[in-house]
């Protein structure tokens, strides 16, 4: 497996701390790709207020980082306005192109596939066309954990949407499985007739091993009975 560390801009206390961290990632773990996020804390711990601030230091390419994932928010952000998100994404993609870094978008974890496709058509294709998008989905997390993160990340409304279906609510009583959402994603791309999204990015929320085992079993089992699932796998 290839490690892709998450770099939270607002949590670094100094340029030196960021430089040391990136240096350790690349020299000790051969990291060449990172997922760059703001960090979602009210007050920055150091000089970086946004992920673009980190990019503009030149440290990513300086340490041999070749690809960067940027945060996408199909369901909005709890504290950042839509136009601000749009402007920031344009700025980051423009900087990456100048620096020779391959940029892609990784979305927040989500549940509303219809909103995902609408966001891609209205936001990505009109703002940064051609940029690859990886769809964020939660792994096999405990429902209590998932509900807490959903509220913090601004996707609580669509999580509530899932529980309005009685059969699905029963299955979600103790733990979440992303299989239904993944199947909806696959059917959506099949209907579009093209690979709208590049891949799926799972947020395991502490259940990495369970999520990896589930995905391996899905690839070798149920996908054979549901061929459209292969589109998303």
N, C-alpha and C positions, 0 to 999 in steps of 0.2 A: 504494500500500500504506500501511496505517496503522501507524506505529511503536508497539510495546508494550514498553517497556523492562522488564527484570527488576530489581527493587530488592532487593538482599540486605541485610537489616537488620543483621546482625552485623558487616558489613564497614565500616560508617560509623564514623568516629572521633569524631564530635561532632554535636550538633544543628545547628550552623552548616554543617557539611559536607553534611548531608542537605538543609538548606534551600537551599543554593546549587545542589545537584544538581537538586532538583525545580524550582527557579526556572529553571534553564537548559533543562531538558526542555520545560517548558511555554512559555517565551518564544521559544526558538530553534527548537524542533521541533514546536510545537503539540501536544504530547502531552496526551491526556485520559484515557488508560487505562494502567495499569501492572500488572505481575505481581509480587506481593509474596511474597518467600520469606525464610526464616530466614537462609540464608547458609552453613549447614553448616561452620562452623569451631568448633573446640573452645572457644575463648575469644573473646568479643566484642571487637572492636577499640575499641569505644566504649560509649555508654550504652544501646544497644539489644540486648537479649538475645533478642528474638523479633519477628516481624512485627507482632504486636499492639502492642508497644511503639511501633513507628513509627506505626501508625494512631492511637494515643491521643495523639500530639503534636498532632493536628489539622492537620498540615502538608499532608496530601494534599488535603483539601477546600479548605484555605487557598490552595493553588496552582492550584486549578481542576481537580484530578483528579476525573473523574466516575464512573469505573468501576475496580474493582480485581479482579484475579484472585488467588485464594488457592490455596495448594498442597494437593493431595489425594494420598493415598498408598494406593491399592488393594492394593499388595503390601507394605505396611508401611514402616517407616522403620528404618534400621540402628541408630539410637541413641535413638529416642523411642518410648515405649510407646503402645499403641493408645488407651488411655483418655486419655492426655495429648493425643494428636492430636485426639480427639473434643472434649475440653473447649476446646482452643485454637480449633478451627474454629467452635464455637458462639459463643465470645467475639468472634471477628473478624466473623462475620456479624451479630451483635447490634450491634456498634459501627458497622458500615457502614450498617445500617438507620437508626440514630439520626442519623448524619452525612449522610444523603442520598446515599450512594455506592452505586452498583449493584455488588453482589458476585456473583462467580461462582467456580467451582472449576476449576482446571486440574490434571490429574493428572500425576504423575511419568511419564516415558516407560515404557511397559510392553509386554508380549507376551502375557500370559495374559488373554484376553478373558472366559473363564468367571469368573475371580476379579474382574474389573472389574465385571461385572453383579451378582455377589454383594455386592461392596462397596457398590455404589450402592443396592441394596435394603436392606441391613442398616445401612449407615452414613449415607448421605446422606438417604434418604427418611425415616429415623427421627430424624435429628439436625437437619438443616436442609432440610426438605421444600420443594420448589419452587425451590431454588437451581440455576441452570444449571451444567452440567458440560461442560467441553471435555476430550476424551480426548487425552492426550499420547502421541505415537508418535515413534520416531526417524526421521530422514530417511535419505537414502542415504549413510550413514556407512561408513567403513572398519571392518572387523570388529575390528581391534585397538583402535581408538578406542572403539567401542561396548562392547567387553568391559570396558575400563577404567572407563567411566562407569557401566556396569551394576553393577559391584561396589561403587562408591562410593555409588550411589543405592539399593541394596538390592533390585535386580531381577535379580541374577545367576542366581538359581535358575530363573526363567522363561526367561532367555536360554538356559540349558543345556537346558531342555525343548525348545527349537526344534531343537537340533542332534541330538536323538535320532532324528529322522526322517531317514533316509539321503538321500532326494531333496532335502529342504530343506537339509540340512547341506552338500550339494554346491553348491547355489546360494549358500550363505552363505560359501563358502570364502574369498572375497576381500572382498566388500562386501555390506552388508545392504540389502534393499529391503523396505519396509513393506507391500507390496501384499497378501501373504497375511493379515497381521494386520488390515489395513483391510477386506478382504473378510469376514473372520470377524466383525468389528464390525458391518458392514452387515447380514449375515445375522442376527445376534443382535437388532438393532433391528427388522428385518423380522418376525422370529418374535414379538417382543414386541407388534407391532402399533401402536407409538407411537414418537415420537422421544425415546428415553430420554436421549440426550446431544445437546448443542447443536451441537457441531462438533468438528473435530480440530485439535489444536495440534501442529505438527511441531517437533521439536528437531533442527536440521540438523547440529550438532556440526562446524561448519566447512564443510559442504557445502550452503550455502544455495542457490547458483545451480543446482546439480544437482538438488536436491530440488524447487525451484520449476519447473524444466523438466520433471521427471518428472511432477509433479502436473498441469501443463498438458496434457501428452500423454495422461495417464490420463483427464482430463475429456473430451477430444475423441475418444478412441479406445476403449480397452477397456471403458469404462463403458457404451458402446452395446451391447456383447455381453454384459455382465453388469449388467442393469438394477438389481439390488439394490445395486450399488456406489453408485448415485446417492444412496442414503439417507445415506451417510457423507460425500458430497462437497458 
